[in-house]
Structures are given as structure tokens and as C-alpha cells.
Amino acid sequence: MRLSLSNGIFSKSPLNKNIAEVKRLGFENLEFNMKSVETEDDTSIYEAKRLVDASQLKCLTLHVGVFHVKDPVEMHRAVYYGKISLDFAQELHSPIMVVHSNIARRLPEPQRRTVLEAIQ
């Protein structure tokens, strides 16, 4: 039984080949990784949904887009990628979203709270 696989390992391939490979390998579910999306924006959601639906894979988790903040000035970009990732999770009917981030390690406490509140 092959339950799920992250398509992030195929992120160098176009998304259509990326998802097709997960299906070809016999997996039933997809751990969708935003690093496999060529352009993380509002319009790329629809193509990803079409490909996932066509593959008949269920999306178990969604791993967010670029979310690293080295400087407080980058906070708005991190929030934008968080929002796009939430939109993807909703469209792909993903019940779990995984956030890999260095925000907690880089920003002082008041700024860290601001970022985390903005994405909730």
C-alpha cells in the first residue's frame, strides 16, 4: 500500500509531470508542496487544482510557499506567500497545512507575533 508522497521531490519538473509521477508511482494521496509551483500567485491555483483533480489524487497536506523572513522588511512578502498557500490548501481541499519557517528564530518577539497574527 502506498498512501502518500510529497511532490516536492519532483519540483524541478513542470507541475503536470510532477503530479503525474506521483500517480505513476502508485500513490493514492499527495502531499502538495508549494515549491513545485512555478509561480506562486492567485492564478496558478486553478491549474494546480485541475492537475490534482485529473490525477484523482487526494491532497492530504499542503506545504507552504517561501516563508522565510531574514529582515522585518520581508514580513509582507511572507504574509503574501502564507495567504497564497492558504488559498491553495482551500482549493485542493487539503485538511492540513504545514508551515516550515524561520520566523521564530530570526525576528524579535513583537515582530514575530505580528507575522503570526497576520497569517491567522
LINPEDA-V578458 format. One record per pair of residues at least 6 apart in sequence whose ideal C-beta (glycine too) atoms are under 8 Angstrom apart, sorted by the first residue. I is the first residue (numbers start at 1). J is the second residue. If there is no record, write none. Layout:
I_J, I_J
This chain:
2_25, 2_26, 2_27, 2_28, 3_27, 3_28, 3_29, 4_27, 4_28, 4_29, 4_30, 4_31, 4_60, 5_22, 5_25, 5_27, 5_29, 5_30, 5_31, 6_30, 6_31, 6_32, 6_33, 6_63, 7_18, 7_19, 7_21, 7_22, 7_30, 7_31, 7_32, 7_33, 7_36, 8_31, 8_33, 8_35, 8_36, 8_63, 10_17, 10_18, 10_21, 10_22, 10_36, 11_18, 11_33, 11_35, 11_36, 13_21, 13_36, 14_38, 15_36, 15_37, 15_38, 15_47, 15_48, 15_51, 16_51, 18_36, 19_30, 19_51, 19_52, 19_55, 19_57, 20_55, 22_30, 22_55, 22_57, 23_55, 23_56, 23_57, 27_57, 28_57, 28_58, 29_57, 29_58, 29_59, 29_60, 30_52, 30_55, 30_57, 30_58, 30_59, 30_60, 31_59, 31_60, 31_61, 31_63, 32_48, 32_52, 32_59, 32_61, 32_62, 32_63, 32_88, 32_92, 32_94, 33_62, 33_63, 34_40, 34_62, 34_63, 34_64, 34_65, 34_66, 34_81, 34_84, 34_85, 34_88, 35_63, 35_65, 35_66, 37_44, 37_48, 37_65, 37_88, 38_44, 40_65, 40_66, 40_81, 40_84, 40_85, 41_84, 42_84, 42_87, 45_84, 45_87, 45_88, 45_91, 46_91, 48_88, 48_91, 48_92, 49_91, 49_92, 52_59, 52_92, 58_93, 59_92, 59_93, 59_94, 60_94, 60_95, 60_96, 61_94, 61_95, 61_96, 61_97, 61_98, 62_85, 62_88, 62_89, 62_92, 62_94, 62_96, 62_97, 62_98, 63_97, 63_98, 63_100, 64_81, 64_82, 64_85, 64_97, 64_98, 64_99, 64_100, 64_101, 65_81, 65_82, 65_84, 65_85, 66_77, 66_78, 66_81, 67_78, 67_81, 67_82, 67_85, 67_99, 67_100, 67_101, 67_103, 68_74, 68_78, 68_101, 68_102, 68_103, 69_75, 69_78, 69_101, 69_102, 69_103, 69_106, 69_107, 69_115, 70_102, 70_106, 72_107, 72_111, 75_107, 75_111, 75_114, 75_115, 75_118, 78_101, 78_103, 78_115, 78_119, 79_115, 79_118, 79_119, 82_99, 82_118, 82_119, 83_119, 85_97, 86_97, 86_119, 88_94, 89_97, 103_112, 103_115, 103_116, 104_112, 107_115
